[in-house]
Amino acid sequence: MRAALLQLTSSDDPLDNLRITSELVQNAATDGAELIVTPEVTNCVSNSRTHQRSVLHHQLDDPTLAGLQNDAARLGVWVLIGSLALKADPPEERFLNRSFLIAPDGSIAAHYDKLHMFDVQVTETETYKESAGFKPGDRAVTVGTPFGIIGMTICYDVRFAYLYRTLAQAGSAILTVPAAFSPATGPMHWEQLLRARAIETGCFVLAPAQGGAHSAVRGRARTTHGHSLAISPWGEVLLDAGMQSGVHLVDLDLSDVAKARQKIPSLQHDREFTGPS
């Protein structure tokens, strides 16, 4: 199966981001990709809640979702929208950070709301409080495809190994980790965490990322780590996009999942235990 990881440097202009993303989806399909995956907050990278309120939409009228659904149907491909920032239904005032898997007929096969909120102070000058602006999800999601079962996650989720073990034990062969990873933690943690999640589960890991300096009309501009990665079930780095925006192709042999799990069947070796007290 050929997958395409789209690395973006999305701005805070959703319509311009859709134009760029749609063009890359077209290019990926032309290059033979059957599954095309985009990063976290594909539609809008912004730290300004005021700006987000002025440009974001509810799911039913979101132009990025509708546009990429049309692209998937027109091209006959699967599209994993890493996530969209969306308005929630009242009385919830926070936004949603929601990932979508779009089937080749343009329908929504599944969606997943980011479980773990990025509430951290990574440096003296770089602090995030994602839970102040986004409502966390409360359920894990897997979805069947012709390639195998996909387990859906987003960015900061990657630090919570139990989620990935749960997804793998529910049958996932591919784990998606779209991200807009911090450049303060990325060099030390991004690749290492993704390889660990692949090794622990015997899954392919596809992690399309935002990368570079993001232009912003309002609010503080952001910079993200980039380095979209594809990892094999044995923990090998199959693709590292560096800081290069665009389409990055990788061919996956899904039989490698069974081979890795046969060598180390750790998903079958859980034991109950007590303590610590």
N, C-alpha and C positions, 0 to 999 in steps of 0.2 A: 504494500500500500504506500502510495506517495502522499506525504503530508507537506504542507507549506506553512511555515511560521512567518507571519508578517510582523516586522519590527517597525514601530511607528515613533514619531515624535509629535504627538498630537498637541494641538494648541487648545485654547479655550473657546474656539469657534466650531461648534458641532457640524455645521453645513460644509465648511471647508475640510474638516476631518473626514466627513463622509465621502466627499469627492476623491480625496487621496486614497482612502481605504478601498472604495469601489474599483478604482483603477488597478490597485494591487491585487484585489481578488480576481479581476479579469486576467491579469498577467499570470497569476498562479494557476488558474484553470487552464490557460493556454499551454502552460508548461507541464500539464498532466496531473496536477494535484487533485486528489479525490477528497481530502479533508484539508480545509484552510482554517487556520486559527489566528485570532487577533489578540492584542494585549488587553490588560485591564484598562478601564475607562477609555475605550476606543473613541468615544464620542466627545469627551471634554476633559482636559486636564486643567483643573483650576483649584486654587485655594480660597477663592472668594465665594462665600455663601450667597452674597448679594448677586453676583454675576451668575452663579448657578441657577438661582431662582428665576433669573430673567431669560435664560437660554435653554434650560432643561425642560423635558416633557414627561407626561405620564406614558406608561408603556403603550397604551392603545393609540396614541398619536405621535409616537417618537419617530422622527424621520430617519434616523440611523437604522433603527430596527427594521422599519418598512423597506428602506433602500437595500439593506443587505439580505432581507428575505427575497426581494425581487431578484437580486444578483444570484442567489443560490438557485432559485427556480429557473432562471434564464440559462444558467451555466450547467445545471444538473450536478451540483457538488454539495457536500456537507460543509457548513460554515459554523465554526465555534467562535461566537463573539465573546472575546475574553471577559469583558463586562461593559455595561453601559451605566452611566450615572443617570438615574431616573427620579422623577418626583413620585412620592408615595401618596396613597389615598388618605384624605383627612380622617381622623384628627392628627395623624402622624405628620410632623413638620420636617423630619429629617428625610434625606434622600435614600434611595436604594442603590446598592452596588451589585448589579445582577448580571450573571453570565447566561448566555443563550446558546443552545445547539439548534441550528437550523437545518432541516432535512432538505434533500434535493428537490422536493416539490414546493419549497418555500415555507412550509409549516414549522412551527416551533415544536421540536421534539422534546425539549426539556429546558428548564431554567433553574438556576441556583443562585441564592443570595449569599454573599460572603459571610461566613460564620464569625471569623475572628477579626476584631477591629484593631487597627494599627494605632494604639495609644502608647506612644513611646517618646522618650527624649534621647535621641541618638547622639547628639553633640550639644554643647552649650548653646548653640544658636539654631539647632534644627530639632524642632518639637512637633509632634503630630498628635492629634486627638480626633481620630477618625469617627469614634462613636458620638462625638458632638454633632457631626454633620450627616452621618449615615446610620441607618437602622440595621443591626446585625440580623442575619438569618438564623434559623433554628432547625434546619434539617440538612442531612447529607443527601446527595443526589447521584445516582448512576442512571445511564441510559444505554439501551442496546442499539448497535449499528451493525452494518454488514462487516465491519472490520473487527468487531468485538465490543465489549461493554466499556464505556467511557465513564470514569469518575471525575466529577467536576469540582474544582477548587479555585481559589483566587489568592494570589500573592501571599499575604501574611499567614494564611492557612498553612503554608509550607513548614512553619515552625512547630506544628502540632501533629506529631507522628501518628497518634492514635487515629486521626481522621483518615489517613491514607491506608492504614492497616484495615480499618473498617471497610473502606471502599474496595480494597483488593479482596478481602474475604467475602464481599458481596458479588464478586465476579469480575471486577474491572481488570482489563488488560492494558488500558491506556489511561493515564492520569493527566489532566490538563491543569497547568498552574500559570495562567496569564497574570502578568504583573506590571507594576510601575514601581520598581524596587529602588530603595534609597541608595545613592552613591556612597553614603557613609558606611553602610553595612554590606553593600553588594560585593566589594572585592574580597572580603573574608568569608561571607556566608552564603551567597547566592548559589554558586555551583556546588558547594559542599552539601548544602541542604537538599538540593535537587537530586544529587547522586545518592545521598543517603535514602531518600524516599524511594528511589528506583530499586536500590539494592534490598531494602527491607521488604518490599512488596513483590519484587519480580515483575514489575510493570514497566512499560515504556512511559516516560515522562516528557510531555511537550509543554514548553514554557515560553510562549511568545511574550516579548517585553517591550515596554516603552523605553526609549533611550535617547539621551541628549538633553539639550536646553529647550524647554517648552516656552513658546511665546505666549504672552498673556496680555489682554487688553486691560483687565482689572485684576488687582490682587498681586501677591508675590509670585514671581515666576518660579517654576520648579525645574530641577534637573533630575534625571533618572539614570539608572545604572546601565540599561541596555543588556547586551549579551543574551539574547534569546537562545535557549538551549533545547536540544533534544537528547535525551539520555536513554540508553538501552536498559533492558531488565537486569543486566549484569553490572550496570553502573558506568558503562563507557559513554563518553561524550561523543555523540554522533554528529552534532552540529553546534557551533558557537558562532553567532552572528556578529560578535564584537559590538562596535558602535555603528554598524552600517544599517541604515533604514532600508526597507524594501522587502522583497520576497526571498525567503531562504527555504530551499527544498531539501527534504530528507526522505529516503526510502526505508520503510520499516518492514521487517519480516516478522509477522505476528507469531510464528511458531517459536520465536526466541523466548516468548513468555513461558511456555510450557517447559522449554529446555532449562531455563534458569530455575524454575520452581522444582523441577525434578532433581537438579543438583543440590539445591538447598531448600527443602520443603518447610521453611520456618513458619509459613502461614498456618500450618497444621499442628504446630507444636506449642500452642498456648497451654498454660497451666494456671489453675487457680492457686492463689496464695493468700496468706494473711499478713497483716502488718504493713508498714511499721506502725507501732502504737504511739 
